[in-house]
Amino acid sequence: MSKSSFVLIAAAVLFVIAVPVQAQTGCSDSPENPTAVLALVGSAGALFSTVRARMRARRKPSKR
C-alpha cells in the first residue's frame, strides 16, 4: 500500500469518526460538569506540587 493511499484512508476514517462527535451539542447537555472537573484537576496539581516540595525539603539535610 503506498503512502498516499494510506493517508487518504486515514483522512476518510477521521472524517467518518468526526461526524458523530460533531453531532453533540457541546457542554450544555454533557453528563459531567466541566467546571467541577477543572477544579478537581487544578486541586490535584496544587496538592502534588505542595507534597513534592515538602518531600524535597525533608530530604535536604539542614545546614547549621
PyMOL Python script that loads the backbone (N, CA, C, O; Angstrom):
from pymol import cmd

cmd.read_pdbstr("""\
ATOM      1  N   MET A   1       0.855  -1.163   0.000  1.00  0.00           N
ATOM      2  CA  MET A   1       0.000   0.000   0.000  1.00  0.00           C
ATOM      3  C   MET A   1       0.906   1.232   0.000  1.00  0.00           C
ATOM      4  O   MET A   1       1.823   1.334   0.815  1.00  0.00           O
ATOM      5  N   SER A   2       0.653   2.139  -0.891  1.00  0.00           N
ATOM      6  CA  SER A   2       1.504   3.318  -0.984  1.00  0.00           C
ATOM      7  C   SER A   2       1.146   4.313   0.116  1.00  0.00           C
ATOM      8  O   SER A   2       0.087   4.231   0.738  1.00  0.00           O
ATOM      9  N   LYS A   3       2.048   5.240   0.332  1.00  0.00           N
ATOM     10  CA  LYS A   3       1.866   6.217   1.395  1.00  0.00           C
ATOM     11  C   LYS A   3       0.655   7.122   1.126  1.00  0.00           C
ATOM     12  O   LYS A   3      -0.073   7.473   2.054  1.00  0.00           O
ATOM     13  N   SER A   4       0.444   7.493  -0.120  1.00  0.00           N
ATOM     14  CA  SER A   4      -0.671   8.393  -0.427  1.00  0.00           C
ATOM     15  C   SER A   4      -2.022   7.716  -0.203  1.00  0.00           C
ATOM     16  O   SER A   4      -2.965   8.360   0.258  1.00  0.00           O
ATOM     17  N   SER A   5      -2.126   6.436  -0.521  1.00  0.00           N
ATOM     18  CA  SER A   5      -3.395   5.743  -0.283  1.00  0.00           C
ATOM     19  C   SER A   5      -3.640   5.558   1.211  1.00  0.00           C
ATOM     20  O   SER A   5      -4.782   5.609   1.667  1.00  0.00           O
ATOM     21  N   PHE A   6      -2.576   5.345   1.968  1.00  0.00           N
ATOM     22  CA  PHE A   6      -2.721   5.239   3.423  1.00  0.00           C
ATOM     23  C   PHE A   6      -3.201   6.554   4.020  1.00  0.00           C
ATOM     24  O   PHE A   6      -4.072   6.555   4.891  1.00  0.00           O
ATOM     25  N   VAL A   7      -2.649   7.667   3.566  1.00  0.00           N
ATOM     26  CA  VAL A   7      -3.069   8.983   4.056  1.00  0.00           C
ATOM     27  C   VAL A   7      -4.519   9.251   3.675  1.00  0.00           C
ATOM     28  O   VAL A   7      -5.275   9.802   4.475  1.00  0.00           O
ATOM     29  N   LEU A   8      -4.910   8.873   2.483  1.00  0.00           N
ATOM     30  CA  LEU A   8      -6.289   9.070   2.037  1.00  0.00           C
ATOM     31  C   LEU A   8      -7.269   8.255   2.889  1.00  0.00           C
ATOM     32  O   LEU A   8      -8.323   8.758   3.277  1.00  0.00           O
ATOM     33  N   ILE A   9      -6.927   7.021   3.172  1.00  0.00           N
ATOM     34  CA  ILE A   9      -7.787   6.172   4.003  1.00  0.00           C
ATOM     35  C   ILE A   9      -7.846   6.707   5.429  1.00  0.00           C
ATOM     36  O   ILE A   9      -8.914   6.712   6.042  1.00  0.00           O
ATOM     37  N   ALA A  10      -6.712   7.158   5.965  1.00  0.00           N
ATOM     38  CA  ALA A  10      -6.680   7.703   7.327  1.00  0.00           C
ATOM     39  C   ALA A  10      -7.540   8.962   7.425  1.00  0.00           C
ATOM     40  O   ALA A  10      -8.248   9.152   8.414  1.00  0.00           O
ATOM     41  N   ALA A  11      -7.483   9.821   6.411  1.00  0.00           N
ATOM     42  CA  ALA A  11      -8.297  11.038   6.411  1.00  0.00           C
ATOM     43  C   ALA A  11      -9.780  10.695   6.336  1.00  0.00           C
ATOM     44  O   ALA A  11     -10.598  11.323   7.008  1.00  0.00           O
ATOM     45  N   ALA A  12     -10.131   9.698   5.518  1.00  0.00           N
ATOM     46  CA  ALA A  12     -11.533   9.286   5.410  1.00  0.00           C
ATOM     47  C   ALA A  12     -12.039   8.731   6.737  1.00  0.00           C
ATOM     48  O   ALA A  12     -13.169   9.014   7.136  1.00  0.00           O
ATOM     49  N   VAL A  13     -11.220   7.951   7.417  1.00  0.00           N
ATOM     50  CA  VAL A  13     -11.614   7.399   8.717  1.00  0.00           C
ATOM     51  C   VAL A  13     -11.811   8.516   9.733  1.00  0.00           C
ATOM     52  O   VAL A  13     -12.761   8.489  10.516  1.00  0.00           O
ATOM     53  N   LEU A  14     -10.921   9.491   9.722  1.00  0.00           N
ATOM     54  CA  LEU A  14     -11.057  10.616  10.649  1.00  0.00           C
ATOM     55  C   LEU A  14     -12.346  11.393  10.403  1.00  0.00           C
ATOM     56  O   LEU A  14     -13.023  11.780  11.355  1.00  0.00           O
ATOM     57  N   PHE A  15     -12.691  11.623   9.143  1.00  0.00           N
ATOM     58  CA  PHE A  15     -13.935  12.330   8.839  1.00  0.00           C
ATOM     59  C   PHE A  15     -15.153  11.518   9.243  1.00  0.00           C
ATOM     60  O   PHE A  15     -16.140  12.082   9.716  1.00  0.00           O
ATOM     61  N   VAL A  16     -15.101  10.208   9.066  1.00  0.00           N
ATOM     62  CA  VAL A  16     -16.230   9.359   9.453  1.00  0.00           C
ATOM     63  C   VAL A  16     -16.406   9.369  10.974  1.00  0.00           C
ATOM     64  O   VAL A  16     -17.534   9.357  11.466  1.00  0.00           O
ATOM     65  N   ILE A  17     -15.309   9.392  11.710  1.00  0.00           N
ATOM     66  CA  ILE A  17     -15.383   9.431  13.172  1.00  0.00           C
ATOM     67  C   ILE A  17     -15.840  10.811  13.644  1.00  0.00           C
ATOM     68  O   ILE A  17     -16.566  10.916  14.632  1.00  0.00           O
ATOM     69  N   ALA A  18     -15.422  11.870  12.947  1.00  0.00           N
ATOM     70  CA  ALA A  18     -15.722  13.230  13.389  1.00  0.00           C
ATOM     71  C   ALA A  18     -17.198  13.587  13.237  1.00  0.00           C
ATOM     72  O   ALA A  18     -17.695  14.435  13.977  1.00  0.00           O
ATOM     73  N   VAL A  19     -17.898  12.978  12.318  1.00  0.00           N
ATOM     74  CA  VAL A  19     -19.305  13.324  12.094  1.00  0.00           C
ATOM     75  C   VAL A  19     -20.161  13.041  13.325  1.00  0.00           C
ATOM     76  O   VAL A  19     -20.891  13.939  13.745  1.00  0.00           O
ATOM     77  N   PRO A  20     -20.121  11.863  13.929  1.00  0.00           N
ATOM     78  CA  PRO A  20     -20.935  11.649  15.138  1.00  0.00           C
ATOM     79  C   PRO A  20     -20.489  12.500  16.320  1.00  0.00           C
ATOM     80  O   PRO A  20     -21.313  12.918  17.133  1.00  0.00           O
ATOM     81  N   VAL A  21     -19.197  12.756  16.415  1.00  0.00           N
ATOM     82  CA  VAL A  21     -18.694  13.565  17.518  1.00  0.00           C
ATOM     83  C   VAL A  21     -19.189  15.001  17.377  1.00  0.00           C
ATOM     84  O   VAL A  21     -19.537  15.636  18.374  1.00  0.00           O
ATOM     85  N   GLN A  22     -19.225  15.513  16.164  1.00  0.00           N
ATOM     86  CA  GLN A  22     -19.695  16.873  15.913  1.00  0.00           C
ATOM     87  C   GLN A  22     -21.188  17.001  16.195  1.00  0.00           C
ATOM     88  O   GLN A  22     -21.677  18.102  16.446  1.00  0.00           O
ATOM     89  N   ALA A  23     -21.906  15.904  16.156  1.00  0.00           N
ATOM     90  CA  ALA A  23     -23.352  15.955  16.371  1.00  0.00           C
ATOM     91  C   ALA A  23     -23.710  16.309  17.801  1.00  0.00           C
ATOM     92  O   ALA A  23     -24.845  16.706  18.064  1.00  0.00           O
ATOM     93  N   GLN A  24     -22.772  16.178  18.735  1.00  0.00           N
ATOM     94  CA  GLN A  24     -23.052  16.574  20.105  1.00  0.00           C
ATOM     95  C   GLN A  24     -23.187  18.085  20.174  1.00  0.00           C
ATOM     96  O   GLN A  24     -22.574  18.811  19.392  1.00  0.00           O
ATOM     97  N   THR A  25     -23.987  18.544  21.106  1.00  0.00           N
ATOM     98  CA  THR A  25     -24.252  19.978  21.184  1.00  0.00           C
ATOM     99  C   THR A  25     -23.285  20.723  22.075  1.00  0.00           C
ATOM    100  O   THR A  25     -23.412  21.938  22.230  1.00  0.00           O
ATOM    101  N   GLY A  26     -22.347  20.053  22.651  1.00  0.00           N
ATOM    102  CA  GLY A  26     -21.356  20.738  23.472  1.00  0.00           C
ATOM    103  C   GLY A  26     -21.539  20.447  24.939  1.00  0.00           C
ATOM    104  O   GLY A  26     -21.985  19.366  25.321  1.00  0.00           O
ATOM    105  N   CYS A  27     -21.190  21.422  25.763  1.00  0.00           N
ATOM    106  CA  CYS A  27     -21.189  21.230  27.218  1.00  0.00           C
ATOM    107  C   CYS A  27     -22.566  21.394  27.847  1.00  0.00           C
ATOM    108  O   CYS A  27     -22.744  21.041  29.012  1.00  0.00           O
ATOM    109  N   SER A  28     -23.536  21.913  27.122  1.00  0.00           N
ATOM    110  CA  SER A  28     -24.834  22.189  27.739  1.00  0.00           C
ATOM    111  C   SER A  28     -25.554  20.920  28.173  1.00  0.00           C
ATOM    112  O   SER A  28     -26.266  20.941  29.177  1.00  0.00           O
ATOM    113  N   ASP A  29     -25.394  19.828  27.456  1.00  0.00           N
ATOM    114  CA  ASP A  29     -26.037  18.579  27.867  1.00  0.00           C
ATOM    115  C   ASP A  29     -25.020  17.500  28.232  1.00  0.00           C
ATOM    116  O   ASP A  29     -25.321  16.308  28.180  1.00  0.00           O
ATOM    117  N   SER A  30     -23.839  17.922  28.593  1.00  0.00           N
ATOM    118  CA  SER A  30     -22.778  16.993  28.954  1.00  0.00           C
ATOM    119  C   SER A  30     -23.091  16.368  30.313  1.00  0.00           C
ATOM    120  O   SER A  30     -23.589  17.059  31.202  1.00  0.00           O
ATOM    121  N   PRO A  31     -22.811  15.083  30.492  1.00  0.00           N
ATOM    122  CA  PRO A  31     -23.118  14.444  31.774  1.00  0.00           C
ATOM    123  C   PRO A  31     -22.216  14.928  32.906  1.00  0.00           C
ATOM    124  O   PRO A  31     -22.612  14.874  34.071  1.00  0.00           O
ATOM    125  N   GLU A  32     -21.026  15.393  32.590  1.00  0.00           N
ATOM    126  CA  GLU A  32     -20.148  15.884  33.645  1.00  0.00           C
ATOM    127  C   GLU A  32     -20.130  17.408  33.634  1.00  0.00           C
ATOM    128  O   GLU A  32     -20.396  18.036  32.609  1.00  0.00           O
ATOM    129  N   ASN A  33     -19.823  17.975  34.750  1.00  0.00           N
ATOM    130  CA  ASN A  33     -19.751  19.426  34.878  1.00  0.00           C
ATOM    131  C   ASN A  33     -18.304  19.838  34.592  1.00  0.00           C
ATOM    132  O   ASN A  33     -17.425  19.525  35.396  1.00  0.00           O
ATOM    133  N   PRO A  34     -18.023  20.522  33.489  1.00  0.00           N
ATOM    134  CA  PRO A  34     -16.643  20.861  33.142  1.00  0.00           C
ATOM    135  C   PRO A  34     -15.960  21.728  34.198  1.00  0.00           C
ATOM    136  O   PRO A  34     -14.751  21.612  34.395  1.00  0.00           O
ATOM    137  N   THR A  35     -16.703  22.584  34.872  1.00  0.00           N
ATOM    138  CA  THR A  35     -16.105  23.435  35.901  1.00  0.00           C
ATOM    139  C   THR A  35     -15.623  22.589  37.076  1.00  0.00           C
ATOM    140  O   THR A  35     -14.538  22.826  37.607  1.00  0.00           O
ATOM    141  N   ALA A  36     -16.409  21.621  37.477  1.00  0.00           N
ATOM    142  CA  ALA A  36     -16.016  20.755  38.590  1.00  0.00           C
ATOM    143  C   ALA A  36     -14.807  19.902  38.206  1.00  0.00           C
ATOM    144  O   ALA A  36     -13.911  19.692  39.023  1.00  0.00           O
ATOM    145  N   VAL A  37     -14.782  19.420  36.987  1.00  0.00           N
ATOM    146  CA  VAL A  37     -13.652  18.603  36.528  1.00  0.00           C
ATOM    147  C   VAL A  37     -12.379  19.444  36.524  1.00  0.00           C
ATOM    148  O   VAL A  37     -11.331  18.979  36.972  1.00  0.00           O
ATOM    149  N   LEU A  38     -12.458  20.672  36.025  1.00  0.00           N
ATOM    150  CA  LEU A  38     -11.286  21.543  36.018  1.00  0.00           C
ATOM    151  C   LEU A  38     -10.841  21.879  37.440  1.00  0.00           C
ATOM    152  O   LEU A  38      -9.641  21.964  37.702  1.00  0.00           O
ATOM    153  N   ALA A  39     -11.772  22.066  38.348  1.00  0.00           N
ATOM    154  CA  ALA A  39     -11.420  22.346  39.736  1.00  0.00           C
ATOM    155  C   ALA A  39     -10.701  21.161  40.370  1.00  0.00           C
ATOM    156  O   ALA A  39      -9.729  21.342  41.103  1.00  0.00           O
ATOM    157  N   LEU A  40     -11.176  19.949  40.091  1.00  0.00           N
ATOM    158  CA  LEU A  40     -10.512  18.757  40.632  1.00  0.00           C
ATOM    159  C   LEU A  40      -9.104  18.594  40.069  1.00  0.00           C
ATOM    160  O   LEU A  40      -8.171  18.273  40.805  1.00  0.00           O
ATOM    161  N   VAL A  41      -8.951  18.815  38.778  1.00  0.00           N
ATOM    162  CA  VAL A  41      -7.624  18.686  38.158  1.00  0.00           C
ATOM    163  C   VAL A  41      -6.675  19.741  38.716  1.00  0.00           C
ATOM    164  O   VAL A  41      -5.518  19.442  39.009  1.00  0.00           O
ATOM    165  N   GLY A  42      -7.154  20.965  38.863  1.00  0.00           N
ATOM    166  CA  GLY A  42      -6.318  22.025  39.416  1.00  0.00           C
ATOM    167  C   GLY A  42      -5.934  21.762  40.862  1.00  0.00           C
ATOM    168  O   GLY A  42      -4.792  21.997  41.255  1.00  0.00           O
ATOM    169  N   SER A  43      -6.870  21.280  41.648  1.00  0.00           N
ATOM    170  CA  SER A  43      -6.584  20.963  43.050  1.00  0.00           C
ATOM    171  C   SER A  43      -5.575  19.826  43.166  1.00  0.00           C
ATOM    172  O   SER A  43      -4.684  19.861  44.015  1.00  0.00           O
ATOM    173  N   ALA A  44      -5.721  18.827  42.315  1.00  0.00           N
ATOM    174  CA  ALA A  44      -4.771  17.713  42.336  1.00  0.00           C
ATOM    175  C   ALA A  44      -3.370  18.196  41.966  1.00  0.00           C
ATOM    176  O   ALA A  44      -2.386  17.764  42.567  1.00  0.00           O
ATOM    177  N   GLY A  45      -3.275  19.080  40.992  1.00  0.00           N
ATOM    178  CA  GLY A  45      -1.967  19.621  40.609  1.00  0.00           C
ATOM    179  C   GLY A  45      -1.341  20.430  41.723  1.00  0.00           C
ATOM    180  O   GLY A  45      -0.140  20.320  41.969  1.00  0.00           O
ATOM    181  N   ALA A  46      -2.138  21.245  42.403  1.00  0.00           N
ATOM    182  CA  ALA A  46      -1.616  22.040  43.513  1.00  0.00           C
ATOM    183  C   ALA A  46      -1.177  21.148  44.671  1.00  0.00           C
ATOM    184  O   ALA A  46      -0.137  21.387  45.284  1.00  0.00           O
ATOM    185  N   LEU A  47      -1.967  20.124  44.966  1.00  0.00           N
ATOM    186  CA  LEU A  47      -1.616  19.191  46.037  1.00  0.00           C
ATOM    187  C   LEU A  47      -0.326  18.449  45.701  1.00  0.00           C
ATOM    188  O   LEU A  47       0.538  18.289  46.563  1.00  0.00           O
ATOM    189  N   PHE A  48      -0.191  18.001  44.472  1.00  0.00           N
ATOM    190  CA  PHE A  48       1.017  17.296  44.056  1.00  0.00           C
ATOM    191  C   PHE A  48       2.243  18.184  44.208  1.00  0.00           C
ATOM    192  O   PHE A  48       3.284  17.735  44.688  1.00  0.00           O
ATOM    193  N   SER A  49       2.122  19.436  43.803  1.00  0.00           N
ATOM    194  CA  SER A  49       3.234  20.369  43.893  1.00  0.00           C
ATOM    195  C   SER A  49       3.630  20.620  45.346  1.00  0.00           C
ATOM    196  O   SER A  49       4.817  20.658  45.668  1.00  0.00           O
ATOM    197  N   THR A  50       2.647  20.790  46.218  1.00  0.00           N
ATOM    198  CA  THR A  50       2.918  21.044  47.629  1.00  0.00           C
ATOM    199  C   THR A  50       3.581  19.839  48.294  1.00  0.00           C
ATOM    200  O   THR A  50       4.555  19.985  49.032  1.00  0.00           O
ATOM    201  N   VAL A  51       3.046  18.655  48.027  1.00  0.00           N
ATOM    202  CA  VAL A  51       3.610  17.443  48.623  1.00  0.00           C
ATOM    203  C   VAL A  51       5.035  17.222  48.123  1.00  0.00           C
ATOM    204  O   VAL A  51       5.913  16.837  48.896  1.00  0.00           O
ATOM    205  N   ARG A  52       5.260  17.457  46.865  1.00  0.00           N
ATOM    206  CA  ARG A  52       6.604  17.286  46.297  1.00  0.00           C
ATOM    207  C   ARG A  52       7.596  18.253  46.929  1.00  0.00           C
ATOM    208  O   ARG A  52       8.723  17.863  47.235  1.00  0.00           O
ATOM    209  N   ALA A  53       7.201  19.505  47.130  1.00  0.00           N
ATOM    210  CA  ALA A  53       8.086  20.491  47.750  1.00  0.00           C
ATOM    211  C   ALA A  53       8.390  20.112  49.197  1.00  0.00           C
ATOM    212  O   ALA A  53       9.525  20.260  49.650  1.00  0.00           O
ATOM    213  N   ARG A  54       7.391  19.629  49.920  1.00  0.00           N
ATOM    214  CA  ARG A  54       7.631  19.227  51.312  1.00  0.00           C
ATOM    215  C   ARG A  54       8.540  18.013  51.405  1.00  0.00           C
ATOM    216  O   ARG A  54       9.373  17.923  52.307  1.00  0.00           O
ATOM    217  N   MET A  55       8.383  17.079  50.473  1.00  0.00           N
ATOM    218  CA  MET A  55       9.251  15.898  50.482  1.00  0.00           C
ATOM    219  C   MET A  55      10.694  16.285  50.165  1.00  0.00           C
ATOM    220  O   MET A  55      11.627  15.758  50.772  1.00  0.00           O
ATOM    221  N   ARG A  56      10.875  17.190  49.232  1.00  0.00           N
ATOM    222  CA  ARG A  56      12.230  17.651  48.906  1.00  0.00           C
ATOM    223  C   ARG A  56      12.857  18.386  50.093  1.00  0.00           C
ATOM    224  O   ARG A  56      14.051  18.243  50.354  1.00  0.00           O
ATOM    225  N   ALA A  57      12.059  19.162  50.803  1.00  0.00           N
ATOM    226  CA  ALA A  57      12.578  19.900  51.954  1.00  0.00           C
ATOM    227  C   ALA A  57      13.011  18.948  53.068  1.00  0.00           C
ATOM    228  O   ALA A  57      13.981  19.224  53.774  1.00  0.00           O
ATOM    229  N   ARG A  58      12.305  17.840  53.230  1.00  0.00           N
ATOM    230  CA  ARG A  58      12.687  16.866  54.263  1.00  0.00           C
ATOM    231  C   ARG A  58      13.956  16.116  53.903  1.00  0.00           C
ATOM    232  O   ARG A  58      14.729  15.753  54.790  1.00  0.00           O
ATOM    233  N   ARG A  59      14.184  15.877  52.625  1.00  0.00           N
ATOM    234  CA  ARG A  59      15.372  15.125  52.207  1.00  0.00           C
ATOM    235  C   ARG A  59      16.650  15.907  52.387  1.00  0.00           C
ATOM    236  O   ARG A  59      17.693  15.333  52.701  1.00  0.00           O
ATOM    237  N   LYS A  60      16.583  17.210  52.192  1.00  0.00           N
ATOM    238  CA  LYS A  60      17.784  18.029  52.300  1.00  0.00           C
ATOM    239  C   LYS A  60      18.194  18.139  53.766  1.00  0.00           C
ATOM    240  O   LYS A  60      17.376  18.491  54.616  1.00  0.00           O
ATOM    241  N   PRO A  61      19.457  17.839  54.062  1.00  0.00           N
ATOM    242  CA  PRO A  61      19.909  17.990  55.446  1.00  0.00           C
ATOM    243  C   PRO A  61      20.028  19.473  55.795  1.00  0.00           C
ATOM    244  O   PRO A  61      20.439  20.291  54.972  1.00  0.00           O
ATOM    245  N   SER A  62      19.670  19.791  57.005  1.00  0.00           N
ATOM    246  CA  SER A  62      19.738  21.184  57.418  1.00  0.00           C
ATOM    247  C   SER A  62      21.191  21.557  57.693  1.00  0.00           C
ATOM    248  O   SER A  62      21.925  20.803  58.331  1.00  0.00           O
ATOM    249  N   LYS A  63      21.595  22.716  57.210  1.00  0.00           N
ATOM    250  CA  LYS A  63      22.969  23.184  57.399  1.00  0.00           C
ATOM    251  C   LYS A  63      22.996  24.170  58.562  1.00  0.00           C
ATOM    252  O   LYS A  63      22.430  25.261  58.486  1.00  0.00           O
ATOM    253  N   ARG A  64      23.656  23.769  59.625  1.00  0.00           N
ATOM    254  CA  ARG A  64      23.751  24.646  60.802  1.00  0.00           C
ATOM    255  C   ARG A  64      25.172  24.934  61.137  1.00  0.00           C
ATOM    256  O   ARG A  64      25.446  25.654  62.097  1.00  0.00           O
TER     257      ARG A  64
END
""", "prot")
cmd.dss("prot")
cmd.show_as("cartoon", "prot")
cmd.util.cbc("prot")
cmd.orient("prot")
